[in-house]
Amino acid sequence: MKKRAGGSKAKAKGRKAPAARAPRVAKPAAAGLRAIKGARHHEMAGVKIDSVAAANGQVKRVVYPPGFRWSIHMKPLIGTELCMHGHVGFLTSGKVQGQYADGCTFEFAAPQVMVVEPGHDAWVVGREPAVLIQFDAAAETAQRFGLPAEHRHAG
Ligand SMILES: [Zn+2]
């Protein structure tokens, strides 16, 4: 293997890396929205979706813009009364609120793991886009993750 010029100096002959310099870190927003290798990109109702096949499902980065509300922007394209997808993932940026048909509500603020059962409306709160890293298996998502087919209470 060829060594690249300017490669990892820290590894060379046990020399220590300079201690006093902080690593250069990209701005979180910029780093979080860069193109994902091998992803299929599409947009729907202002929502940007990058999807990569992973194991027997997909890993997606879903970016919901400020002002987005499922029942206003997505519902006309989907045709169901509520979003019937289960969402399991990690909210890396932004804030999301939502409501189920029975009036139960939920709220997630990054950084937070998100689990939302099928049968909900949801919307972005504030001026930051909501960025969700979602683990999903298309129509089988709810079943795969042990969620009910639609939100309901045991009692
Ligand atoms: Zn409920």
Boltz pocket constraint, residues with backbone or C-beta under 6 A from the ligand:
constraints:
  - pocket:
      binder: B
      contacts: [[A, 100], [A, 102], [A, 103], [A, 104], [A, 151], [A, 152], [A, 153]]
      max_distance: 6.0
